[in-house]
Amino acid sequence: MSYRKRKPFKACKKCNALVPHEEVQCPICGSRTFSDDWEGLVIIISSDSKAAQILNKTKPHMYAIKVR
Ligand SMILES: [Zn+2]
């Protein structure tokens, strides 16, 4: 029997923001579509940081790199 540990966060399918499972709406873009199948994690602290520019994220938050 295979058992896969549940990730502590789910990822917004629209903007890749990572939010707790109990969240019903994405605090970043307002979407209600989430995925448990995501990879990588990046934390944007400042909107004018290099990482924010590369990922094209404008709001400081925690994002998944890849969402399926
Ligand atoms: Zn979102």
N, CA, C, O and the ligand as a Tripos MOL2 file, in Angstrom:
@<TRIPOS>MOLECULE
protein
  273   271    69     0     0
PROTEIN
NO_CHARGES

@<TRIPOS>ATOM
      1 N           0.8590   -1.1920    0.0000 N.3       1 MET1
      2 CA          0.0000    0.0000    0.0000 C.3       1 MET1
      3 C           0.8950    1.2420    0.0000 C.2       1 MET1
      4 O           1.7670    1.3910    0.8560 O.2       1 MET1
      5 N           0.6750    2.0970   -0.9350 N.am      2 SER2
      6 CA          1.4990    3.3130   -0.9820 C.3       2 SER2
      7 C           0.7970    4.4670   -0.2810 C.2       2 SER2
      8 O          -0.4090    4.6710   -0.4160 O.2       2 SER2
      9 N           1.5650    5.1820    0.4420 N.am      3 TYR3
     10 CA          1.0280    6.3220    1.1820 C.3       3 TYR3
     11 C           1.8720    7.5490    0.8680 C.2       3 TYR3
     12 O           3.0860    7.5420    1.0710 O.2       3 TYR3
     13 N           1.2260    8.6070    0.3710 N.am      4 ARG4
     14 CA          1.9500    9.8160    0.0340 C.3       4 ARG4
     15 C           1.5960   10.8960    1.0390 C.2       4 ARG4
     16 O           0.4280   11.2110    1.2650 O.2       4 ARG4
     17 N           2.6260   11.4450    1.6280 N.am      5 LYS5
     18 CA          2.4180   12.4970    2.6270 C.3       5 LYS5
     19 C           1.8300   13.7450    1.9720 C.2       5 LYS5
     20 O           2.2870   14.1800    0.9150 O.2       5 LYS5
     21 N           0.8510   14.2910    2.5920 N.am      6 ARG6
     22 CA          0.1980   15.4710    2.0750 C.3       6 ARG6
     23 C           1.0930   16.6930    2.2810 C.2       6 ARG6
     24 O           1.6910   16.8760    3.3410 O.2       6 ARG6
     25 N           1.1660   17.5090    1.2570 N.am      7 LYS7
     26 CA          1.9710   18.7190    1.3920 C.3       7 LYS7
     27 C           1.2650   19.7060    2.3340 C.2       7 LYS7
     28 O           0.0370   19.7310    2.4150 O.2       7 LYS7
     29 N           2.0690   20.5250    3.0510 N.am      8 PRO8
     30 CA          1.4520   21.4560    4.0030 C.3       8 PRO8
     31 C           0.7050   22.6160    3.3200 C.2       8 PRO8
     32 O          -0.0820   23.3180    3.9530 O.2       8 PRO8
     33 N           0.9630   22.7970    2.0420 N.am      9 PHE9
     34 CA          0.3000   23.8960    1.3260 C.3       9 PHE9
     35 C          -0.2610   23.4040    0.0050 C.2       9 PHE9
     36 O           0.1700   22.3830   -0.5310 O.2       9 PHE9
     37 N          -1.2170   24.1390   -0.5020 N.am     10 LYS10
     38 CA         -1.7110   23.8950   -1.8580 C.3      10 LYS10
     39 C          -1.3360   25.1210   -2.6940 C.2      10 LYS10
     40 O          -1.1560   26.2170   -2.1640 O.2      10 LYS10
     41 N          -1.2230   24.9170   -3.9920 N.am     11 ALA11
     42 CA         -0.7810   26.0000   -4.8650 C.3      11 ALA11
     43 C          -1.9150   26.5110   -5.7340 C.2      11 ALA11
     44 O          -2.6900   25.7260   -6.2790 O.2      11 ALA11
     45 N          -2.0100   27.8150   -5.8600 N.am     12 CYS12
     46 CA         -3.0150   28.4340   -6.7280 C.3      12 CYS12
     47 C          -2.6470   28.1240   -8.1730 C.2      12 CYS12
     48 O          -1.5000   28.3110   -8.5790 O.2      12 CYS12
     49 N          -3.6180   27.6500   -8.9510 N.am     13 LYS13
     50 CA         -3.3390   27.2690  -10.3390 C.3      13 LYS13
     51 C          -3.1550   28.4920  -11.2290 C.2      13 LYS13
     52 O          -2.5880   28.3960  -12.3170 O.2      13 LYS13
     53 N          -3.6260   29.6160  -10.7710 N.am     14 LYS14
     54 CA         -3.5510   30.8280  -11.5830 C.3      14 LYS14
     55 C          -2.2410   31.5940  -11.3620 C.2      14 LYS14
     56 O          -1.5710   31.9730  -12.3230 O.2      14 LYS14
     57 N          -1.8820   31.8190  -10.1060 N.am     15 CYS15
     58 CA         -0.6940   32.6430   -9.8450 C.3      15 CYS15
     59 C           0.4080   31.9010   -9.0940 C.2      15 CYS15
     60 O           1.4390   32.4930   -8.7730 O.2      15 CYS15
     61 N           0.2040   30.6040   -8.8090 N.am     16 ASN16
     62 CA          1.1980   29.7600   -8.1330 C.3      16 ASN16
     63 C           1.4130   30.0810   -6.6430 C.2      16 ASN16
     64 O           2.3070   29.5020   -6.0260 O.2      16 ASN16
     65 N           0.6320   30.9700   -6.0600 N.am     17 ALA17
     66 CA          0.7920   31.2900   -4.6400 C.3      17 ALA17
     67 C           0.5090   30.0530   -3.7890 C.2      17 ALA17
     68 O          -0.4190   29.2980   -4.0790 O.2      17 ALA17
     69 N           1.3000   29.8480   -2.7520 N.am     18 LEU18
     70 CA          1.0920   28.7180   -1.8490 C.3      18 LEU18
     71 C           0.2880   29.1910   -0.6470 C.2      18 LEU18
     72 O           0.6530   30.1640    0.0130 O.2      18 LEU18
     73 N          -0.8030   28.4970   -0.3710 N.am     19 VAL19
     74 CA         -1.6620   28.8720    0.7480 C.3      19 VAL19
     75 C          -2.0060   27.6340    1.5700 C.2      19 VAL19
     76 O          -1.9520   26.5180    1.0520 O.2      19 VAL19
     77 N          -2.3640   27.8160    2.8580 N.am     20 PRO20
     78 CA         -2.7560   26.6540    3.6730 C.3      20 PRO20
     79 C          -4.0080   25.9940    3.0960 C.2      20 PRO20
     80 O          -4.8030   26.6420    2.4130 O.2      20 PRO20
     81 N          -4.1770   24.6920    3.3790 N.am     21 HIS21
     82 CA         -5.3010   23.9360    2.8160 C.3      21 HIS21
     83 C          -6.6680   24.4930    3.1960 C.2      21 HIS21
     84 O          -7.6320   24.3470    2.4430 O.2      21 HIS21
     85 N          -6.7530   25.1260    4.3520 N.am     22 GLU22
     86 CA         -8.0630   25.6220    4.7860 C.3      22 GLU22
     87 C          -8.5020   26.8990    4.0510 C.2      22 GLU22
     88 O          -9.6560   27.3170    4.1430 O.2      22 GLU22
     89 N          -7.5750   27.4960    3.3340 N.am     23 GLU23
     90 CA         -7.8910   28.7110    2.5760 C.3      23 GLU23
     91 C          -8.8040   28.3620    1.3940 C.2      23 GLU23
     92 O          -8.5250   27.4110    0.6630 O.2      23 GLU23
     93 N          -9.8940   29.1230    1.1980 N.am     24 VAL24
     94 CA        -10.7960   28.7980    0.0900 C.3      24 VAL24
     95 C         -10.5310   29.6720   -1.1370 C.2      24 VAL24
     96 O         -10.8580   29.3050   -2.2660 O.2      24 VAL24
     97 N          -9.9360   30.8280   -0.8870 N.am     25 GLN25
     98 CA         -9.7010   31.7500   -1.9840 C.3      25 GLN25
     99 C          -8.2480   32.2340   -1.9320 C.2      25 GLN25
    100 O          -7.7060   32.4790   -0.8540 O.2      25 GLN25
    101 N          -7.6340   32.3660   -3.0910 N.am     26 CYS26
    102 CA         -6.2470   32.8200   -3.1480 C.3      26 CYS26
    103 C          -6.1550   34.2800   -2.6870 C.2      26 CYS26
    104 O          -6.8620   35.1440   -3.2070 O.2      26 CYS26
    105 N          -5.2790   34.5520   -1.7070 N.am     27 PRO27
    106 CA         -5.1660   35.9300   -1.1980 C.3      27 PRO27
    107 C          -4.4630   36.8600   -2.1960 C.2      27 PRO27
    108 O          -4.4900   38.0800   -2.0330 O.2      27 PRO27
    109 N          -3.8470   36.2920   -3.2080 N.am     28 ILE28
    110 CA         -3.0970   37.0910   -4.1750 C.3      28 ILE28
    111 C          -3.9560   37.4700   -5.3890 C.2      28 ILE28
    112 O          -4.0230   38.6410   -5.7630 O.2      28 ILE28
    113 N          -4.6100   36.4780   -6.0000 N.am     29 CYS29
    114 CA         -5.3520   36.7580   -7.2370 C.3      29 CYS29
    115 C          -6.8460   36.5050   -7.1160 C.2      29 CYS29
    116 O          -7.5980   36.8300   -8.0350 O.2      29 CYS29
    117 N          -7.2940   35.9340   -6.0050 N.am     30 GLY30
    118 CA         -8.7270   35.7200   -5.8150 C.3      30 GLY30
    119 C          -9.2700   34.4440   -6.4300 C.2      30 GLY30
    120 O         -10.4710   34.1830   -6.3620 O.2      30 GLY30
    121 N          -8.3960   33.6470   -7.0290 N.am     31 SER31
    122 CA         -8.8280   32.4000   -7.6530 C.3      31 SER31
    123 C          -9.2300   31.3670   -6.6070 C.2      31 SER31
    124 O          -8.7590   31.4080   -5.4700 O.2      31 SER31
    125 N         -10.0990   30.4460   -6.9940 N.am     32 ARG32
    126 CA        -10.5100   29.3790   -6.0880 C.3      32 ARG32
    127 C         -10.0610   28.0100   -6.5930 C.2      32 ARG32
    128 O         -10.5090   26.9770   -6.0960 O.2      32 ARG32
    129 N          -9.1880   28.0140   -7.5700 N.am     33 THR33
    130 CA         -8.6970   26.7620   -8.1320 C.3      33 THR33
    131 C          -7.2870   26.4890   -7.6330 C.2      33 THR33
    132 O          -6.3630   27.2590   -7.8920 O.2      33 THR33
    133 N          -7.1330   25.3800   -6.9110 N.am     34 PHE34
    134 CA         -5.8450   25.0460   -6.3180 C.3      34 PHE34
    135 C          -5.4030   23.6490   -6.7420 C.2      34 PHE34
    136 O          -6.2230   22.8340   -7.1660 O.2      34 PHE34
    137 N          -4.1280   23.3810   -6.6260 N.am     35 SER35
    138 CA         -3.5880   22.0720   -6.9390 C.3      35 SER35
    139 C          -2.6530   21.6110   -5.8260 C.2      35 SER35
    140 O          -1.9180   22.4060   -5.2400 O.2      35 SER35
    141 N          -2.6970   20.3080   -5.5470 N.am     36 ASP36
    142 CA         -1.7910   19.7330   -4.5560 C.3      36 ASP36
    143 C          -0.5110   19.2620   -5.2290 C.2      36 ASP36
    144 O           0.4650   18.9020   -4.5700 O.2      36 ASP36
    145 N          -0.5390   19.2740   -6.5480 N.am     37 ASP37
    146 CA          0.5870   18.7750   -7.3260 C.3      37 ASP37
    147 C           1.4780   19.9390   -7.7670 C.2      37 ASP37
    148 O           1.3070   20.4990   -8.8490 O.2      37 ASP37
    149 N           2.4160   20.2800   -6.9140 N.am     38 TRP38
    150 CA          3.3170   21.3860   -7.2310 C.3      38 TRP38
    151 C           4.7340   21.0500   -6.7920 C.2      38 TRP38
    152 O           4.9660   20.1520   -5.9810 O.2      38 TRP38
    153 N           5.6610   21.7920   -7.3490 N.am     39 GLU39
    154 CA          7.0830   21.5460   -7.0680 C.3      39 GLU39
    155 C           7.8200   22.8490   -6.8680 C.2      39 GLU39
    156 O           7.5170   23.8610   -7.5000 O.2      39 GLU39
    157 N           8.8000   22.8060   -5.9730 N.am     40 GLY40
    158 CA          9.6550   23.9700   -5.7620 C.3      40 GLY40
    159 C           8.9500   25.0570   -4.9760 C.2      40 GLY40
    160 O           7.7230   25.1510   -4.9800 O.2      40 GLY40
    161 N           9.7250   25.8570   -4.3180 N.am     41 LEU41
    162 CA          9.1300   26.8890   -3.4800 C.3      41 LEU41
    163 C          10.0220   28.1220   -3.4840 C.2      41 LEU41
    164 O          11.2350   28.0210   -3.3040 O.2      41 LEU41
    165 N           9.4240   29.2650   -3.6870 N.am     42 VAL42
    166 CA         10.1980   30.5010   -3.6470 C.3      42 VAL42
    167 C           9.4400   31.5260   -2.8060 C.2      42 VAL42
    168 O           8.2220   31.6690   -2.9140 O.2      42 VAL42
    169 N          10.1810   32.2210   -1.9830 N.am     43 ILE43
    170 CA          9.5410   33.2340   -1.1570 C.3      43 ILE43
    171 C           9.9610   34.6070   -1.6660 C.2      43 ILE43
    172 O          11.1420   34.9550   -1.6640 O.2      43 ILE43
    173 N           8.9790   35.3700   -2.0970 N.am     44 ILE44
    174 CA          9.2410   36.7280   -2.5680 C.3      44 ILE44
    175 C           9.0480   37.6670   -1.3740 C.2      44 ILE44
    176 O           7.9510   37.7830   -0.8290 O.2      44 ILE44
    177 N          10.1200   38.3220   -0.9860 N.am     45 ILE45
    178 CA         10.0400   39.2120    0.1670 C.3      45 ILE45
    179 C           9.7780   40.6470   -0.2790 C.2      45 ILE45
    180 O           9.0240   41.3900    0.3490 O.2      45 ILE45
    181 N          10.4190   41.0070   -1.3730 N.am     46 SER46
    182 CA         10.2260   42.3550   -1.8970 C.3      46 SER46
    183 C           9.8550   42.2760   -3.3790 C.2      46 SER46
    184 O          10.4370   41.4870   -4.1240 O.2      46 SER46
    185 N           8.8990   43.0830   -3.8030 N.am     47 SER47
    186 CA          8.4410   43.0370   -5.1910 C.3      47 SER47
    187 C           9.4960   43.5390   -6.1680 C.2      47 SER47
    188 O           9.3960   43.2670   -7.3650 O.2      47 SER47
    189 N          10.5120   44.2710   -5.6870 N.am     48 ASP48
    190 CA         11.5460   44.6960   -6.6320 C.3      48 ASP48
    191 C          12.8380   43.8780   -6.5050 C.2      48 ASP48
    192 O          13.9060   44.3210   -6.9270 O.2      48 ASP48
    193 N          12.7270   42.6880   -5.9220 N.am     49 SER49
    194 CA         13.8850   41.7950   -5.8470 C.3      49 SER49
    195 C          14.0840   41.0990   -7.1970 C.2      49 SER49
    196 O          13.1860   41.0980   -8.0380 O.2      49 SER49
    197 N          15.2560   40.5140   -7.3950 N.am     50 LYS50
    198 CA         15.5770   39.7870   -8.6360 C.3      50 LYS50
    199 C          14.6200   38.6230   -8.8680 C.2      50 LYS50
    200 O          14.1320   38.4160   -9.9790 O.2      50 LYS50
    201 N          14.3570   37.8630   -7.7950 N.am     51 ALA51
    202 CA         13.4780   36.6990   -7.9050 C.3      51 ALA51
    203 C          12.0740   37.1170   -8.3340 C.2      51 ALA51
    204 O          11.4410   36.4360   -9.1420 O.2      51 ALA51
    205 N          11.5940   38.2180   -7.8020 N.am     52 ALA52
    206 CA         10.2650   38.7090   -8.1500 C.3      52 ALA52
    207 C          10.2110   39.1020   -9.6220 C.2      52 ALA52
    208 O           9.2110   38.8650  -10.3010 O.2      52 ALA52
    209 N          11.2850   39.7000  -10.1060 N.am     53 GLN53
    210 CA         11.3320   40.1100  -11.5050 C.3      53 GLN53
    211 C          11.3770   38.9090  -12.4320 C.2      53 GLN53
    212 O          10.6930   38.8770  -13.4550 O.2      53 GLN53
    213 N          12.1940   37.9110  -12.0670 N.am     54 ILE54
    214 CA         12.3370   36.7100  -12.8890 C.3      54 ILE54
    215 C          11.0090   35.9540  -12.9580 C.2      54 ILE54
    216 O          10.5950   35.5190  -14.0330 O.2      54 ILE54
    217 N          10.3500   35.7990  -11.8190 N.am     55 LEU55
    218 CA          9.1020   35.0460  -11.7640 C.3      55 LEU55
    219 C           7.8860   35.8970  -12.1310 C.2      55 LEU55
    220 O           6.7760   35.3820  -12.2620 O.2      55 LEU55
    221 N           8.1030   37.1820  -12.2940 N.am     56 ASN56
    222 CA          7.0360   38.1170  -12.6380 C.3      56 ASN56
    223 C           5.9350   38.1530  -11.5660 C.2      56 ASN56
    224 O           4.7480   38.1700  -11.8910 O.2      56 ASN56
    225 N           6.3340   38.1650  -10.3020 N.am     57 LYS57
    226 CA          5.3860   38.2510   -9.1910 C.3      57 LYS57
    227 C           5.4740   39.6560   -8.5930 C.2      57 LYS57
    228 O           6.5630   40.1720   -8.3420 O.2      57 LYS57
    229 N           4.3480   40.2420   -8.3760 N.am     58 THR58
    230 CA          4.3580   41.6160   -7.8810 C.3      58 THR58
    231 C           4.0740   41.7140   -6.3860 C.2      58 THR58
    232 O           4.4060   42.7110   -5.7460 O.2      58 THR58
    233 N           3.4480   40.6540   -5.8300 N.am     59 LYS59
    234 CA          3.1290   40.7100   -4.3970 C.3      59 LYS59
    235 C           4.0550   39.8080   -3.5950 C.2      59 LYS59
    236 O           4.2520   38.6500   -3.9650 O.2      59 LYS59
    237 N           4.6300   40.3140   -2.5010 N.am     60 PRO60
    238 CA          5.4650   39.4570   -1.6580 C.3      60 PRO60
    239 C           4.6330   38.3190   -1.0840 C.2      60 PRO60
    240 O           3.6250   38.5560   -0.4180 O.2      60 PRO60
    241 N           5.0480   37.1010   -1.3370 N.am     61 HIS61
    242 CA          4.3180   35.9220   -0.8790 C.3      61 HIS61
    243 C           5.1800   34.6950   -1.1340 C.2      61 HIS61
    244 O           6.3090   34.8080   -1.6140 O.2      61 HIS61
    245 N           4.6440   33.5220   -0.8120 N.am     62 MET62
    246 CA          5.3190   32.2580   -1.0580 C.3      62 MET62
    247 C           4.6950   31.6360   -2.3050 C.2      62 MET62
    248 O           3.4760   31.4930   -2.3950 O.2      62 MET62
    249 N           5.5440   31.2670   -3.2650 N.am     63 TYR63
    250 CA          5.0390   30.7330   -4.5230 C.3      63 TYR63
    251 C           5.6540   29.3820   -4.8520 C.2      63 TYR63
    252 O           6.7820   29.0880   -4.4580 O.2      63 TYR63
    253 N           4.8960   28.5610   -5.5830 N.am     64 ALA64
    254 CA          5.4290   27.3160   -6.1130 C.3      64 ALA64
    255 C           6.0710   27.6350   -7.4480 C.2      64 ALA64
    256 O           5.6230   28.5300   -8.1650 O.2      64 ALA64
    257 N           7.1400   26.8910   -7.7830 N.am     65 ILE65
    258 CA          7.8130   27.1140   -9.0600 C.3      65 ILE65
    259 C           7.0020   26.4670  -10.1850 C.2      65 ILE65
    260 O           6.8490   27.0380  -11.2650 O.2      65 ILE65
    261 N           6.4890   25.2700   -9.9150 N.am     66 LYS66
    262 CA          5.7940   24.5200  -10.9410 C.3      66 LYS66
    263 C           4.4660   24.0000  -10.3780 C.2      66 LYS66
    264 O           4.4520   23.3570   -9.3280 O.2      66 LYS66
    265 N           3.3620   24.2680  -11.0610 N.am     67 VAL67
    266 CA          2.0490   23.7760  -10.6400 C.3      67 VAL67
    267 C           1.4320   22.9900  -11.7810 C.2      67 VAL67
    268 O           1.4030   23.4540  -12.9200 O.2      67 VAL67
    269 N           0.9370   21.7930  -11.4710 N.am     68 ARG68
    270 CA          0.3200   20.9740  -12.5220 C.3      68 ARG68
    271 C          -1.1840   20.9910  -12.4130 C.2      68 ARG68
    272 O          -1.8680   20.3560  -13.2160 O.2      68 ARG68
    273 ZN         -3.6810   32.9880   -7.0110 Zn       69 ZN69
@<TRIPOS>BOND
     1     1     2 1
     2     2     3 1
     3     3     4 2
     4     3     5 am
     5     5     6 1
     6     6     7 1
     7     7     8 2
     8     7     9 am
     9     9    10 1
    10    10    11 1
    11    11    12 2
    12    11    13 am
    13    13    14 1
    14    14    15 1
    15    15    16 2
    16    15    17 am
    17    17    18 1
    18    18    19 1
    19    19    20 2
    20    19    21 am
    21    21    22 1
    22    22    23 1
    23    23    24 2
    24    23    25 am
    25    25    26 1
    26    26    27 1
    27    27    28 2
    28    27    29 am
    29    29    30 1
    30    30    31 1
    31    31    32 2
    32    31    33 am
    33    33    34 1
    34    34    35 1
    35    35    36 2
    36    35    37 am
    37    37    38 1
    38    38    39 1
    39    39    40 2
    40    39    41 am
    41    41    42 1
    42    42    43 1
    43    43    44 2
    44    43    45 am
    45    45    46 1
    46    46    47 1
    47    47    48 2
    48    47    49 am
    49    49    50 1
    50    50    51 1
    51    51    52 2
    52    51    53 am
    53    53    54 1
    54    54    55 1
    55    55    56 2
    56    55    57 am
    57    57    58 1
    58    58    59 1
    59    59    60 2
    60    59    61 am
    61    61    62 1
    62    62    63 1
    63    63    64 2
    64    63    65 am
    65    65    66 1
    66    66    67 1
    67    67    68 2
    68    67    69 am
    69    69    70 1
    70    70    71 1
    71    71    72 2
    72    71    73 am
    73    73    74 1
    74    74    75 1
    75    75    76 2
    76    75    77 am
    77    77    78 1
    78    78    79 1
    79    79    80 2
    80    79    81 am
    81    81    82 1
    82    82    83 1
    83    83    84 2
    84    83    85 am
    85    85    86 1
    86    86    87 1
    87    87    88 2
    88    87    89 am
    89    89    90 1
    90    90    91 1
    91    91    92 2
    92    91    93 am
    93    93    94 1
    94    94    95 1
    95    95    96 2
    96    95    97 am
    97    97    98 1
    98    98    99 1
    99    99   100 2
   100    99   101 am
   101   101   102 1
   102   102   103 1
   103   103   104 2
   104   103   105 am
   105   105   106 1
   106   106   107 1
   107   107   108 2
   108   107   109 am
   109   109   110 1
   110   110   111 1
   111   111   112 2
   112   111   113 am
   113   113   114 1
   114   114   115 1
   115   115   116 2
   116   115   117 am
   117   117   118 1
   118   118   119 1
   119   119   120 2
   120   119   121 am
   121   121   122 1
   122   122   123 1
   123   123   124 2
   124   123   125 am
   125   125   126 1
   126   126   127 1
   127   127   128 2
   128   127   129 am
   129   129   130 1
   130   130   131 1
   131   131   132 2
   132   131   133 am
   133   133   134 1
   134   134   135 1
   135   135   136 2
   136   135   137 am
   137   137   138 1
   138   138   139 1
   139   139   140 2
   140   139   141 am
   141   141   142 1
   142   142   143 1
   143   143   144 2
   144   143   145 am
   145   145   146 1
   146   146   147 1
   147   147   148 2
   148   147   149 am
   149   149   150 1
   150   150   151 1
   151   151   152 2
   152   151   153 am
   153   153   154 1
   154   154   155 1
   155   155   156 2
   156   155   157 am
   157   157   158 1
   158   158   159 1
   159   159   160 2
   160   159   161 am
   161   161   162 1
   162   162   163 1
   163   163   164 2
   164   163   165 am
   165   165   166 1
   166   166   167 1
   167   167   168 2
   168   167   169 am
   169   169   170 1
   170   170   171 1
   171   171   172 2
   172   171   173 am
   173   173   174 1
   174   174   175 1
   175   175   176 2
   176   175   177 am
   177   177   178 1
   178   178   179 1
   179   179   180 2
   180   179   181 am
   181   181   182 1
   182   182   183 1
   183   183   184 2
   184   183   185 am
   185   185   186 1
   186   186   187 1
   187   187   188 2
   188   187   189 am
   189   189   190 1
   190   190   191 1
   191   191   192 2
   192   191   193 am
   193   193   194 1
   194   194   195 1
   195   195   196 2
   196   195   197 am
   197   197   198 1
   198   198   199 1
   199   199   200 2
   200   199   201 am
   201   201   202 1
   202   202   203 1
   203   203   204 2
   204   203   205 am
   205   205   206 1
   206   206   207 1
   207   207   208 2
   208   207   209 am
   209   209   210 1
   210   210   211 1
   211   211   212 2
   212   211   213 am
   213   213   214 1
   214   214   215 1
   215   215   216 2
   216   215   217 am
   217   217   218 1
   218   218   219 1
   219   219   220 2
   220   219   221 am
   221   221   222 1
   222   222   223 1
   223   223   224 2
   224   223   225 am
   225   225   226 1
   226   226   227 1
   227   227   228 2
   228   227   229 am
   229   229   230 1
   230   230   231 1
   231   231   232 2
   232   231   233 am
   233   233   234 1
   234   234   235 1
   235   235   236 2
   236   235   237 am
   237   237   238 1
   238   238   239 1
   239   239   240 2
   240   239   241 am
   241   241   242 1
   242   242   243 1
   243   243   244 2
   244   243   245 am
   245   245   246 1
   246   246   247 1
   247   247   248 2
   248   247   249 am
   249   249   250 1
   250   250   251 1
   251   251   252 2
   252   251   253 am
   253   253   254 1
   254   254   255 1
   255   255   256 2
   256   255   257 am
   257   257   258 1
   258   258   259 1
   259   259   260 2
   260   259   261 am
   261   261   262 1
   262   262   263 1
   263   263   264 2
   264   263   265 am
   265   265   266 1
   266   266   267 1
   267   267   268 2
   268   267   269 am
   269   269   270 1
   270   270   271 1
   271   271   272 2
@<TRIPOS>SUBSTRUCTURE
     1 MET1         2 RESIDUE 1 A MET
     2 SER2         6 RESIDUE 1 A SER
     3 TYR3        10 RESIDUE 1 A TYR
     4 ARG4        14 RESIDUE 1 A ARG
     5 LYS5        18 RESIDUE 1 A LYS
     6 ARG6        22 RESIDUE 1 A ARG
     7 LYS7        26 RESIDUE 1 A LYS
     8 PRO8        30 RESIDUE 1 A PRO
     9 PHE9        34 RESIDUE 1 A PHE
    10 LYS10       38 RESIDUE 1 A LYS
    11 ALA11       42 RESIDUE 1 A ALA
    12 CYS12       46 RESIDUE 1 A CYS
    13 LYS13       50 RESIDUE 1 A LYS
    14 LYS14       54 RESIDUE 1 A LYS
    15 CYS15       58 RESIDUE 1 A CYS
    16 ASN16       62 RESIDUE 1 A ASN
    17 ALA17       66 RESIDUE 1 A ALA
    18 LEU18       70 RESIDUE 1 A LEU
    19 VAL19       74 RESIDUE 1 A VAL
    20 PRO20       78 RESIDUE 1 A PRO
    21 HIS21       82 RESIDUE 1 A HIS
    22 GLU22       86 RESIDUE 1 A GLU
    23 GLU23       90 RESIDUE 1 A GLU
    24 VAL24       94 RESIDUE 1 A VAL
    25 GLN25       98 RESIDUE 1 A GLN
    26 CYS26      102 RESIDUE 1 A CYS
    27 PRO27      106 RESIDUE 1 A PRO
    28 ILE28      110 RESIDUE 1 A ILE
    29 CYS29      114 RESIDUE 1 A CYS
    30 GLY30      118 RESIDUE 1 A GLY
    31 SER31      122 RESIDUE 1 A SER
    32 ARG32      126 RESIDUE 1 A ARG
    33 THR33      130 RESIDUE 1 A THR
    34 PHE34      134 RESIDUE 1 A PHE
    35 SER35      138 RESIDUE 1 A SER
    36 ASP36      142 RESIDUE 1 A ASP
    37 ASP37      146 RESIDUE 1 A ASP
    38 TRP38      150 RESIDUE 1 A TRP
    39 GLU39      154 RESIDUE 1 A GLU
    40 GLY40      158 RESIDUE 1 A GLY
    41 LEU41      162 RESIDUE 1 A LEU
    42 VAL42      166 RESIDUE 1 A VAL
    43 ILE43      170 RESIDUE 1 A ILE
    44 ILE44      174 RESIDUE 1 A ILE
    45 ILE45      178 RESIDUE 1 A ILE
    46 SER46      182 RESIDUE 1 A SER
    47 SER47      186 RESIDUE 1 A SER
    48 ASP48      190 RESIDUE 1 A ASP
    49 SER49      194 RESIDUE 1 A SER
    50 LYS50      198 RESIDUE 1 A LYS
    51 ALA51      202 RESIDUE 1 A ALA
    52 ALA52      206 RESIDUE 1 A ALA
    53 GLN53      210 RESIDUE 1 A GLN
    54 ILE54      214 RESIDUE 1 A ILE
    55 LEU55      218 RESIDUE 1 A LEU
    56 ASN56      222 RESIDUE 1 A ASN
    57 LYS57      226 RESIDUE 1 A LYS
    58 THR58      230 RESIDUE 1 A THR
    59 LYS59      234 RESIDUE 1 A LYS
    60 PRO60      238 RESIDUE 1 A PRO
    61 HIS61      242 RESIDUE 1 A HIS
    62 MET62      246 RESIDUE 1 A MET
    63 TYR63      250 RESIDUE 1 A TYR
    64 ALA64      254 RESIDUE 1 A ALA
    65 ILE65      258 RESIDUE 1 A ILE
    66 LYS66      262 RESIDUE 1 A LYS
    67 VAL67      266 RESIDUE 1 A VAL
    68 ARG68      270 RESIDUE 1 A ARG
    69 ZN69       273 GROUP 0 **** ****
